[in-house]
Amino acid sequence: MRNKKNFILAVLIVSLIIICAGCSKSGTPASSLPETQSPAETESPAASETPEPENTPMPEPSPAETQAPVKLSETEDMGQEYQDKIVFYGDSNTNRLRLTEILPGAYRTGQIWTPMSGTLTLSFWNTTTVVYPETWTEMHVTEAMKLKKPEYLLINLGSNGISFMDETAFKNEYRKMVTALKEANPETKIMLSGLYPVANSYPYQKDINNNKIAAANEWIYSIAEETGTRYIDSGEALRAADNSLPEDMHTGDGYHLSKQSLELVLKYIRTHAYQ
């Protein structure tokens, strides 16, 4: 009898072991705990998806317009070919380029526009004719401009004017002159030259002196800025430390330039070329 009870007890123990093993293999029932997914398996809702940026090309910015400087700065020496393209219009110091015969053609050079008298005052630019060298006839400077159509025109005018013209009168006449010349031939590249210094020995300092010349050069610069032309400080080639014309660089009157001075001016013009 005891053996039978022991047999039944053993069977019950084995059955219990088998049931427990089955529970451990099947794990927790699906209904007992919520299933969890790994972060990689979790899909974000469509509304939270970040769209990839489109590769839309950005418009290229237009290059900024570069304004050419009004005052001509130093360049390489542009040489004789560049110099030969310039027509010089002005007063008696411009006429000195003819008298010293340092330009091609010597006295009959085709590069000088001055009156037959060889001198010109700013206030009379519109009523005084110039000699047109190709025909040696006299005509208004705007007519010469239309006829020759120079590639470059360099104006050196105003030294006589500062002896009696104030800033307003000076600038008004200079502006009218430049405007008329631009209208006569818009393709010509115009350079306005600063006035040359005078020597300390110049006897008429009350009328023309280097302080007045410096002021006039500022006026001329402002006209160049206003009219879209260029300003060239030709007098820089000649000025001494005190801004005067050295005593060995004039013809003896303290005002008119020697041939040596004119050669320095021409070199300055070639090395401060139109830009």
C-alpha positions in Angstrom: 0.0 0.0 0.0 2.8 2.3 0.9 4.6 1.6 -2.4 1.4 2.5 -4.3 1.2 5.9 -2.5 4.9 6.6 -3.2 4.3 5.8 -6.9 1.4 8.2 -7.1 3.4 10.9 -5.4 6.3 10.5 -7.8 3.9 10.7 -10.8 2.5 14.0 -9.4 6.0 15.5 -8.9 7.0 14.6 -12.5 3.8 16.1 -13.9 4.4 19.3 -11.9 7.9 19.6 -13.3 6.7 19.1 -16.8 4.1 21.8 -16.4 6.6 24.3 -14.9 9.0 23.6 -17.8 6.3 24.3 -20.3 5.5 27.6 -18.6 9.1 28.8 -18.7 9.4 28.0 -22.4 6.1 29.7 -23.4 7.0 32.9 -21.5 4.5 35.4 -20.2 1.1 35.2 -21.9 0.6 37.9 -24.6 -2.4 39.3 -22.7 -0.5 39.9 -19.5 2.0 42.6 -20.6 2.1 44.9 -23.7 4.6 44.1 -26.3 7.5 46.6 -26.7 9.5 47.2 -29.8 13.1 48.2 -30.1 13.8 51.9 -31.1 14.9 50.7 -34.6 11.6 48.9 -35.1 9.4 51.9 -34.0 8.1 53.9 -36.9 7.5 57.6 -36.3 4.1 59.0 -37.4 4.0 60.4 -40.9 3.2 63.8 -39.5 6.5 64.0 -37.6 8.7 63.0 -40.6 11.2 65.7 -41.5 11.2 66.1 -45.3 14.6 66.1 -46.9 15.6 69.5 -48.2 15.3 69.9 -51.9 18.5 70.7 -53.8 17.2 73.9 -55.3 20.1 76.0 -56.7 20.4 79.4 -55.1 20.4 82.3 -57.6 23.9 83.7 -58.1 24.2 87.3 -56.9 24.8 89.7 -59.7 28.3 91.2 -59.5 28.4 94.7 -58.0 29.2 97.4 -60.5 32.7 98.7 -59.9 32.9 102.4 -60.1 36.2 103.5 -61.7 38.1 106.0 -59.6 37.8 109.7 -60.6 41.4 110.4 -59.8 43.8 108.5 -62.0 46.3 106.5 -60.0 49.7 105.2 -60.9 49.9 102.6 -63.7 52.6 101.0 -65.7 54.2 103.3 -68.3 51.7 103.0 -71.3 54.4 104.2 -73.6 54.5 106.4 -76.7 51.6 104.7 -78.4 49.2 105.7 -75.6 50.7 109.3 -75.5 50.2 109.7 -79.2 46.4 109.1 -78.9 46.0 112.2 -76.6 44.9 115.6 -77.8 45.9 118.4 -75.4 43.6 121.4 -75.0 44.5 124.3 -72.8 46.4 127.5 -72.2 49.9 128.7 -72.7 51.6 125.9 -70.9 49.7 123.5 -73.2 51.0 125.5 -76.1 54.5 125.0 -74.7 54.2 121.4 -75.9 54.2 122.8 -79.4 56.9 125.4 -78.9 59.3 122.9 -77.4 58.6 120.5 -80.2 58.6 117.4 -77.9 55.6 115.8 -79.5 55.5 113.9 -82.9 55.2 116.4 -85.7 57.2 119.0 -83.7 55.7 122.5 -84.2 53.1 121.2 -86.5 52.0 118.4 -84.1 48.4 117.3 -84.5 48.0 116.9 -80.7 47.6 120.5 -79.6 44.4 122.6 -79.5 45.1 126.2 -78.4 44.2 129.6 -79.9 46.4 131.2 -82.4 47.6 133.5 -79.7 48.9 130.5 -77.8 47.0 131.3 -74.6 43.5 130.8 -73.3 41.5 131.9 -70.3 38.8 129.7 -68.9 36.1 132.3 -69.1 36.7 132.7 -72.8 36.6 129.0 -73.8 33.3 129.4 -75.6 34.1 132.5 -77.6 37.7 131.8 -78.6 38.7 129.5 -81.5 41.5 127.0 -81.5 43.8 126.2 -84.3 42.9 122.8 -85.9 46.5 121.6 -86.7 45.6 119.2 -89.5 44.4 122.1 -91.6 45.9 125.0 -89.7 42.4 126.7 -89.6 40.6 128.2 -86.7 37.4 126.7 -85.3 35.4 126.3 -82.1 36.8 123.6 -79.9 33.6 121.6 -80.1 33.8 121.6 -83.9 37.4 120.3 -83.6 36.1 117.6 -81.3 33.4 116.5 -83.9 36.0 116.5 -86.7 38.9 114.7 -85.1 37.0 112.5 -82.6 40.2 111.9 -80.5 40.4 108.8 -78.4 41.6 110.9 -75.4 41.4 114.6 -74.6 43.4 116.1 -71.8 42.3 119.5 -70.7 44.6 121.8 -68.8 42.8 125.1 -68.3 42.0 127.5 -65.5 45.3 129.1 -64.3 44.4 132.5 -65.7 40.9 132.1 -64.5 41.7 131.8 -60.8 43.1 135.4 -60.9 39.6 136.8 -61.0 37.0 134.0 -60.9 35.5 132.7 -57.6 34.5 129.1 -57.1 31.0 129.4 -58.5 32.1 131.2 -61.7 35.0 128.9 -62.2 33.0 125.7 -61.8 30.1 126.9 -63.9 32.3 127.7 -66.9 34.4 124.5 -66.5 31.2 122.4 -66.2 29.7 124.0 -69.4 33.0 123.4 -71.3 33.2 119.7 -70.3 29.5 119.1 -71.0 29.8 120.7 -74.5 32.9 118.6 -75.3 31.2 115.4 -74.2 28.2 116.2 -76.3 30.4 116.9 -79.3 31.9 113.4 -79.2 30.6 111.1 -76.3 33.2 108.4 -77.2 36.2 110.5 -76.3 37.7 109.7 -72.9 38.3 113.1 -71.2 40.9 113.8 -68.5 40.8 117.0 -66.5 44.3 118.0 -65.4 45.1 119.7 -62.2 46.8 123.1 -62.6 50.6 123.3 -62.5 52.2 125.0 -59.5 54.0 128.4 -59.8 57.4 129.2 -58.5 57.9 131.2 -55.3 59.6 133.8 -57.5 56.5 134.3 -59.6 55.9 138.0 -59.3 52.1 138.0 -59.4 51.4 136.0 -56.3 48.4 138.1 -55.5 46.6 137.0 -58.6 47.9 133.4 -59.0 49.5 131.5 -56.1 49.8 127.9 -55.0 47.0 128.2 -52.4 44.6 129.3 -55.2 45.9 126.6 -57.4 45.2 123.9 -54.8 41.7 125.2 -54.3 41.1 125.2 -58.1 42.3 121.7 -58.3 39.6 120.6 -55.8 37.1 122.4 -58.0 38.3 120.6 -61.1 38.2 117.3 -59.3 34.6 117.9 -58.3 33.7 118.6 -62.0 35.4 115.4 -63.1 33.3 113.5 -60.5 30.1 115.2 -61.6 30.6 114.8 -65.3 31.9 111.2 -65.3 35.3 112.2 -66.6 38.8 111.6 -65.0 41.0 113.8 -62.9 44.8 113.6 -63.4 47.0 115.5 -60.9 49.7 116.4 -63.5 51.2 119.0 -61.2 52.3 116.3 -58.8 55.2 115.6 -61.3 56.5 119.1 -60.6 55.7 120.1 -57.0 58.5 120.7 -54.5 58.0 119.9 -50.8 56.4 123.3 -50.3 54.0 122.7 -53.3 55.8 125.3 -55.4 57.4 124.9 -58.8 61.2 124.5 -58.4 63.2 127.4 -59.6 65.1 125.3 -62.2 61.9 124.0 -63.8 60.4 127.2 -65.4 61.5 129.4 -68.3 62.5 132.3 -66.0 59.1 133.9 -65.3 58.0 131.5 -62.5 55.0 130.3 -64.5 55.8 128.7 -67.8 57.3 125.2 -67.8 60.7 124.3 -69.2 61.1 121.5 -71.7 62.5 119.3 -68.8 59.3 120.0 -66.8 57.1 119.1 -69.8 58.9 115.9 -70.2 58.2 115.0 -66.6 54.5 115.9 -67.1 54.3 113.6 -70.2 55.9 110.8 -68.3 53.4 111.3 -65.4 50.5 111.2 -67.9 51.8 107.9 -69.4 52.2 106.4 -65.9 48.8 107.5 -64.7 46.8 106.3 -67.7 43.1 106.5 -68.2 41.2 103.7 -66.4 
